Amino acid sequence: MEVVTAAADPTSTERMAKPRARLEFLDALRGLAAVYVILYHMVLLPTPHLALPPWFAALAGNGGSGVTLFFVVSTFSLFYTMPARLREPSPRFSFYLHRFFRIAPLFYVVLLLTLWRDHAVFGVDHSLSETAGMMTFVYNLVPGRQESFVWAGWTIGVEMLFYAIFPLVYKRVNSVYGAVAFFVIALLVWHVFNYVLDYLPVENAMRESVRQWFVLRHLPIFAFGGICYFLLKDRILDGRRGAHGPSVGLMLVLAAIYLYMALLSGWLPNVFGAQYYWQGVVYSLAMCGLCFWPWALLVNRLTVFLGKVSYSVYLLHPTVVYFMAPYYAKIYAGVPTATAALLVCFAVTLLIVSGLSFVTYKLVEEPFVKAGRRIYTYASRRGVSSGAGAGLTHRS
């Protein structure tokens, strides 16, 4: 283990570490997660809810678990890309700057649109303090405001707080055993906090808000991504899948499908204190399986594309679904079966959301990610970020 410092040569601050190759199965999983969340909100946001064929009700009703998949993939991706940050002159500054410019610009755009929409359509205005909490990403720490008035924005509050502590997590967690320990510690902390919460003098509504949205509830899910990373790191990420890779992948994907069926059917024991954490197990199995065996039905051009624009998809889709609700009713009235009507509604919604998301990806996400890189290069040249990597280590 050695502390990363800038090299002695004068051009070291201009050197950007070469990023690792992009993993298509991760993009595909992001895309699948986004699709699942769209389906979930498309069914539940309209009033009344869209009619579902009985065979599909349980699967669609659990579409919110797509967020769980996002969390697992997010941690895996952070562990995978962190070594490139560590090779830069100021790794911690690089990490936080990159994360901010990856997340904040689009969120701020959607925040402004939300303020306008809520005022113009719903006659609702948000306070300056509430808006400031959204802009600083601390709203997850404020009971009663954790869900966020940006639709689906609660996950961004959770993610940003996890990003804030990730360099510390990365420093301490350097093996699969450490990742499992992180999961157990996070689970224990949450259950202890949950127990104490019953005795705190807070209103029931705030208590339930904390139980549903607070970052501590979701930390164990993030830990699953670290476990997957260390399980796959040596054999898979270095290109050594082995002769039995496809068979192992198929086995894990089938295990994930079966376990998810068991979860939806209520067959699984409550060993974690909440069935929620079984979702982390299911999606971890799926991730490992697709890493060994990128099944073309799930890892393809469409899912990879949706994965690349998934952040835009996630933030834009609730508003699209809301304004599409009257058209859903017309589709259901003109299509003979609930199954066909649902498929038509979903296809139209996905087409609109993906088109809008591609636009915001090109006009907002990509330019600001590049701007973040330019700012980092400029700051490094000027020595602004000097010492910002203290405490981070490079793993040999």
N, C-alpha and C positions, 0 to 999 in steps of 0.2 A: 504494500500500500504506500503510495506517495502523494504528497500534496501537489496539486497542479499549480504551476506558476507560469508566468509568461516567459518565453524563451529569451535568451540574452540578445539575440540579433535584433536590429532596429526594425525589421519588417514583420516581426512576430505578431504585433497587434493588428496587422492587416490580414493576417492569415485566418481564413474561416475554415473550420474543420469540415471535411467532406462528410455529408450525411450518409447514414446507412441506406441501403436500398429499400424502397417502399415495398411493403408486404401487401400483396393484393388481397389475401384472405382477410386481413384486418379491415381494409376498405370495404370488402364485401360484407363483413359482419356489421360495420357501421351502417351500410345501406340497408341491410335486412332489419336492423334495429329501427331505423327511421321509418321503413315501410310498416313495420308492426305498430309503431306508435301512431302513424297516420290512420291506420285501420281502426285502432282503439278509439281515437277521438272522433273519427268520422261516424262511428256508431253511437257514441255517448253524447256528443255536443248538441246535435239537433234535438228539438223538443216538438213532438215526442221522439224518443230514441228510434233509430232505424230498426226495422224488423229483421231478425236474424233467423236463418234456418236452424232448427234445433241441433243439428249435428255440428254446427259451427259456433254455437253460442259461447261455450266455455273457452275456446281458443281465442275468439275475438275479445271476450271480456277480460282476458289476461294480457292484452296487448300493451298495457302500461309497463310490463316487464321488459319491453324493449329498452327502457331507460337503464335497467340493470345491466343489460348487455353493453350499452354505451359506457357505463362505469368500468366494467371489467376490461373492455378494449382500451379505454383511456389509460388505465394503469399499465397494462402491457406495453402500450405505445410509449409511455413516458420512460419506462425502464429500458426499452429498446433504443430510444434516441438519446438518452442521457450521456452515454459515452462520448458522443460527438460534441456535446456541450462541454464536457470535461477537458477536451483537447483544445478548447479555445482559451485565450488569455484570461478571460473573466467569466468563468462558467456560471456562477450564480446570477450575475447580472444578465448574461445571455439567456439563461433559462426564463427568468421572470419577464424580461423584455419581450421575448418571443411569445410566451404565453399570453401576455397582455395584448399584443398586437394581433394574435390569433383569435382572441375571444372578444375583446372589448369593442372594436369598431363596429362590427355587425350588430352586437347587442345594443350599442348606443343608437344606431340607425333604427332598429326595431323599437327601442324605447321611445324615441321621438314620434314614430308612427303610432305607437300605442297611446301616447299622451293626446295626440290629435284625434285618433279614433274614439277614445273614450269620451272626449269632450264633445265631438261632433255627432257621434252616433248614440251614445248612452247618456250624455249630459253629466258625466262624472269628471271631476278634476282631482288630481292627486297633489298632495301637499308637497312643499319644498323639501321637508325632511324625508318624506317617503321616497321622493325622486332621488335625493342625494344618497340615500341608502342603496338604491339600485345602481347608481353610477359608481359607487365605491365598492360594490359587491359585498357589502357587510349585512345585507338584509336577512340572510339566513340566521344571523345571530340575534335577530329581533323577533321575539314571539309575537304571533299575529300577523307578521309581514313576510313570513318565510316562504309562502307560496308564490309571492311576487305578483304584481299586477301585469307584468308582461306574461302573456299566456305561455305556459310551459317553461317559464323562466326560472322556476325553482331549482331545476337541475344545474343551471349556470351558477347560482349561488353556492351550491354544494361543490361543484367542480372547482370553482375559484378558491375556495377555502382549502380544498385538498391540494391544489397546486401550491398554495402558500406553504404547506408543510412538507411537500414532496422532497425537496432537497435533504431534509432531515431524515425522512423515511429511506431515501436512497442511500444515505450514508450509513444507516444502521442495518438495513436489510440487504444482505449480500449472498444469500443462498436460499434454497427452497425451505430449509428449516427456519430461517429468519422470516420468510414470508408467511409460513404457517403460524409462527409465533406472533407476527403482526396481526393476523386474522384473529387469533385467540385473545390477544390483548384488546383489540378493538371491540370484540364481542363482549368481553368482560366489562370494559369501560361503559359500553352502551347499556348493558343490563343493570349495572350499579347506578348509573345516572337515571335510568328509567324508574328504578325502585325509589330513589331519593325524590324524584319528581312528584310522586304522590303526596309527599309531605311538605312541599313548597307552597307558600301562600299565593298561588296564582289562580286565575279563573280557569274553569274547565276548558273553555274554547282555546285558550292559549296553551294549556297543557296538551291538548290533542294536536294542536298545530306543531308543537315541538316533537311529539311522538311520530308524527307523519313525515315532517320535512327536515328536521334538524340533521346537520352533517354527521353527528356521531352515530346516528342510526345507519348511515350508509357506508361508514368507513370499512366495516367487515367485507362489504361487496367489493370495494376497491382492492382489498387485500387479495382477492381471488385472482385479479390480473397479475399481481406479482408472483403468486404461486405458479401460474401458467408460464410466465416468462422464464423462471428458473428451471422449470421442468423441460422446457423446449430449447433453452438457450444453446447448449452445446451441440446437441444432436441435430436440431432442425435449423436454427438460424445461421449456422455455418455451412448449411447445404448438405448435411449428412443424414438424410432421411432413412437410409438403410433399405435392404431388399424387401422388408416387410412393411414399409411405410404405408402403402395404400391399404393393406389389410388392417393395420393398427388404426389408421384414420377412419376407415369404415366402421370398425368396432366402436370407436369413441363417438362417432356421430350417431350411430344406432343407439348407443347407451344414453346419449343426451336426449334423443327422441323418446325413448322409453321412459326415462326419468321424468321428462316433462309431462308425459301422459299420466304418470303416477302422481305427479304434483297436482295436475288439474283434477284428477279423480279423488284426491284426498287419501292416497294410499301411504304417503310417507310419514314417518314418525317425526314429532316435533323436537328434534334433538338440539336445535339451535336456539330455542326459546321463541322462535317465530318462523313460520313457513317461508317467509320472504327470502331467507338466506339460502334456501334450496335453489332459488333461481340462480344464484351465483355458481352453485355446483353444476347445474344444467348447462349454463352458458360457458363455463370453463371447459367442460367436456367437449362441447361443440367447437370451441376455439382450438383446442388441441387437436381435435379430429380433422378440422379443415386445414390446419397447418401441415399435418402429415399427408392429407389427401384432399386437395382443393376441388371438391365435387363440383362439376360444371353447372349443375342445377342451381347451386348456391353461390359459387364464385365464378362470375361471368362479367361481360362488359357492362350490363345494366346495373348489377349490384355494386360493381366497383365504381361506376360513375356516380350512383346514388350515395356511395360512401364518401366520395370526394366532396360532394356538395351537401353532406348530411347535416352539417351545422346550420346551413341556411334552411334546409328542409325542416329541421326541428323547430326553428324559431318562426318560420313563416306559415307552417301548415295549419295551426289552430284558427288563425284569422280566415284563411281560405275556406276551411271547413265551415266556419260560422256563416260566411256569406253564401256558401253553396247550399245551405240547408233547404231553402225553397226549391231548388232544382232537384235535390234528392227526392223530395216529395213527388215532383212531377215524374221523375224516372220510375219510382215505385208504382205510381198510378198507371204508367204505360207499359210496364214489363210484367209478364204473367207470374213469375215465381220470385220468391224472396232471394234465392240464391243468385239468379241472373241479375236482378235489380242491384243487389249488393256489389256484384262484380263490375257492373257498368258504372255505378257510383264511384267505386274505388279506382277504376281505370281513368275516369275523367279527372278525379281529384289528384291522382298521382301525376298525370300529364301536366296539369296546371301548376302544381307545387314544384315539380322538378324543373319546369321551364323557368319559373320565377327564381328558383334557387340557383340555377345556372347563371342567371343575370346578376344576382347579388354576389355570387361567388366570384364572378369575373370583375364586377365593378367595385366591390367592397373587400371581400376576403383576400383575394390574391394581391391587390395593390397594397393593402396595409401590412400584410406579411412581408412583402418586399421592402416596405418603408421601415419596418422594424429592423430588418437586416441592415439597411443603410444607416439607421441611427446607431445601431450597435457598432458598425465599422467606424463611423465618425467618432463616437464616444471612446472607442478603444485607441484610436489614433491620438486623441487629445488627452488620454489618460484619465478620463472622467470615471471610468469603471475600475480603476486601479484598486486592487484589494477586494473586489466584489466576489471573488471566488474563494475567499478564505474559509476553510472548514470543509470544503468539498474535496473528495479524494478520487483519484483515478485507480481503477481496479486492474491490476495486471493479470 
